[in-house]
Amino acid sequence: MLSKVRKISKLNQTIHRLSIRSVLAEHENAAEEYYGGAFFWSPRKVKEALDRQLQQGLEEEQLQHQKAEAARVREEQRQEKLRAVEARRAARTAARLMRQEEKAREAADRALRQAARRTQQRLQQAQKIAQRGKRRRLKVATKAGSKKRAAAQPQGGGEASGAAAGPPPSQSRHGRSIKLPAKYR
C-alpha cells in the first residue's frame, strides 16, 4: 500500500516538474522571436501607439472610477442597512416600553378597581351588620310587646277583645305583610 502511494507521489512530482519546464521553454522561445534590431516607426504608427496608450490609460482610470463607485455604493448600502436595523431595534424597544407601560397602567387600574370593590363590599357588610342590629332590637321589642299583650289578654276576660287584639300581622324582611294559611291561624 505504501509503495503505491510513493509511486503516485513521485509521478505527481514528475508531472509538475515537466509542466514547469514546458512553461519556461515557452517563455524562452517567445523571447527569441525578438530580433533586437532597431524599429523605424512611421508617424501613423507612432500616432496609433500613442492613441493606444492613451486609450489604455483612460480604460484603467475608468475601471478605477468604477471600482471606487462600486465600493462607495456598497458602503452606502451597508450604512443604510445598519440604519434600518437600528431603526427596527429602536421601534421594538419603544413598542416594548409602551407595552410595559400599558401593562403597568392596567395593573394599577385593576388594583384600584379591586380596592374600590373591597371598600364597597366592606361598606355594604357594615350596613348589613348595622341593619341586623336594628332588626334584632325591633324583634326584641315586638317580642316583648307581644308577651305583654298575651299576659294582658286573659285579664280582659272576653273573647271579643281577644279577636280584636290578636297578634299583629307577620311581616317579611321587606316590610310586606304575610298572610298565614287558615290551618296555621
matplotlib code that plots the C-alpha trace (Angstrom):
import matplotlib.pyplot as plt

x = [0.0, 2.8, 4.7, 1.7, 1.3, 5.0, 4.8, 1.8, 3.5, 6.7, 4.6, 2.8, 6.2, 7.5, 4.4, 4.8, 8.5, 7.7, 4.9, 7.2, 9.9, 7.5, 6.2, 9.8, 10.7, 7.7, 8.9, 12.4, 11.1, 8.9, 12.0, 13.9, 11.4, 12.7, 15.4, 17.0, 17.1, 16.1, 12.5, 11.5, 8.1, 6.1, 4.2, 1.0, 2.2, 3.5, 0.1, -1.6, 0.7, 0.1, -3.6, -3.5, -1.5, -3.9, -6.9, -5.4, -4.8, -8.4, -9.7, -7.6, -8.8, -12.4, -12.0, -10.6, -13.5, -16.0, -14.3, -14.4, -18.0, -19.0, -17.1, -18.9, -22.3, -21.6, -20.6, -23.8, -25.9, -24.1, -24.8, -28.4, -28.8, -27.3, -29.6, -32.6, -31.5, -31.1, -34.5, -36.2, -34.4, -35.5, -39.1, -39.1, -37.7, -40.3, -43.1, -41.8, -41.7, -45.3, -46.5, -44.8, -46.4, -49.8, -49.5, -48.4, -51.4, -53.8, -52.4, -52.8, -56.4, -57.1, -55.7, -57.8, -60.9, -60.3, -59.6, -62.8, -64.7, -63.3, -64.2, -67.7, -68.1, -66.9, -69.3, -72.2, -71.2, -71.1, -74.5, -75.9, -74.4, -75.9, -79.3, -79.1, -78.6, -81.7, -83.8, -82.7, -83.7, -87.0, -87.7, -86.8, -89.1, -92.0, -91.5, -91.5, -94.7, -96.4, -95.7, -97.1, -100.2, -100.6, -100.3, -102.8, -105.4, -106.7, -107.3, -109.7, -111.7, -113.7, -113.4, -114.4, -111.5, -109.1, -110.1, -109.7, -106.4, -104.9, -101.2, -100.1, -99.8, -96.4, -94.1, -91.4, -87.9, -89.0, -92.0, -94.8, -97.5, -97.5, -101.0, -100.8, -102.8, -106.0, -104.7, -101.9, -104.2]
y = [0.0, 2.4, 1.6, 2.6, 5.9, 6.6, 5.8, 8.1, 11.0, 10.5, 10.5, 13.7, 15.4, 14.4, 15.8, 19.0, 19.3, 18.7, 21.2, 23.9, 23.1, 23.4, 26.8, 28.1, 26.8, 28.7, 31.9, 31.4, 30.8, 33.9, 36.0, 34.6, 36.0, 39.5, 40.1, 43.0, 45.4, 49.0, 49.8, 52.5, 53.9, 55.8, 58.9, 57.0, 54.0, 56.4, 58.1, 54.7, 53.6, 56.9, 56.6, 53.0, 54.1, 56.9, 54.6, 52.1, 54.8, 56.0, 52.5, 51.9, 55.2, 54.4, 51.0, 52.6, 55.0, 52.2, 50.2, 53.3, 54.0, 50.3, 50.5, 53.7, 52.2, 49.1, 51.3, 53.3, 50.2, 48.8, 52.1, 52.1, 48.6, 49.4, 52.4, 50.2, 47.6, 50.4, 51.9, 48.5, 47.9, 51.3, 50.6, 47.3, 48.9, 51.7, 49.1, 47.0, 50.1, 51.1, 47.5, 47.6, 51.0, 49.8, 46.6, 48.8, 51.1, 48.2, 46.6, 49.9, 50.3, 46.7, 47.3, 50.5, 48.7, 45.8, 48.2, 50.1, 46.9, 45.7, 49.0, 48.9, 45.4, 46.4, 49.3, 47.1, 44.5, 47.2, 48.4, 44.9, 44.4, 47.7, 46.8, 43.4, 45.1, 47.3, 44.3, 42.5, 45.4, 45.7, 41.9, 42.0, 45.0, 43.3, 40.0, 41.9, 43.8, 40.6, 38.9, 41.8, 41.7, 38.0, 38.4, 41.3, 39.4, 37.0, 39.8, 41.4, 38.2, 38.3, 36.6, 39.6, 41.6, 38.6, 38.5, 42.3, 42.4, 39.4, 39.2, 41.8, 40.5, 39.0, 41.0, 39.9, 41.4, 43.9, 45.1, 43.3, 41.6, 37.9, 36.2, 32.8, 29.9, 29.0, 25.9, 27.8, 30.5]
z = [0.0, 0.9, -2.2, -4.4, -2.5, -3.0, -6.7, -7.1, -5.3, -7.5, -10.6, -9.5, -8.8, -12.2, -13.9, -12.0, -13.0, -16.6, -16.7, -15.2, -17.7, -20.6, -19.4, -19.0, -22.5, -24.0, -22.3, -23.6, -27.2, -27.0, -26.2, -29.1, -31.6, -30.8, -33.3, -31.5, -34.4, -34.4, -35.2, -37.5, -36.8, -39.2, -38.0, -38.4, -36.3, -33.6, -33.5, -33.3, -30.4, -28.6, -29.1, -27.8, -24.7, -24.1, -24.5, -22.1, -19.6, -19.9, -19.6, -16.4, -15.0, -15.8, -14.3, -11.1, -11.0, -11.4, -8.6, -6.4, -7.2, -6.5, -3.2, -2.3, -3.3, -1.2, 1.8, 1.4, 1.3, 4.3, 6.2, 5.1, 6.3, 9.6, 9.9, 9.1, 11.7, 14.3, 13.4, 13.8, 17.1, 18.4, 17.2, 19.0, 22.2, 22.0, 21.4, 24.4, 26.6, 25.5, 26.3, 29.7, 30.5, 29.3, 31.5, 34.5, 33.8, 33.5, 36.7, 38.6, 37.3, 38.2, 41.7, 42.1, 41.0, 43.3, 46.2, 45.4, 45.2, 48.6, 50.2, 48.7, 50.0, 53.5, 53.5, 52.4, 55.0, 57.7, 56.7, 56.8, 60.3, 61.4, 59.9, 61.6, 64.9, 64.3, 63.3, 66.4, 68.5, 66.7, 67.1, 70.7, 71.2, 69.3, 71.2, 74.5, 73.5, 72.3, 75.6, 77.5, 75.3, 75.8, 79.5, 79.4, 77.4, 80.0, 82.4, 79.9, 80.1, 76.8, 73.5, 71.5, 72.9, 72.1, 68.5, 68.1, 69.9, 68.1, 67.2, 64.7, 61.1, 60.3, 58.0, 55.7, 55.8, 53.2, 55.3, 53.4, 55.4, 55.3, 55.3, 57.1, 55.7, 57.6, 59.1, 60.9, 62.3]

ax = plt.figure().add_subplot(projection="3d")
ax.plot(x, y, z, "-o")
ax.set_aspect("equal")
plt.show()
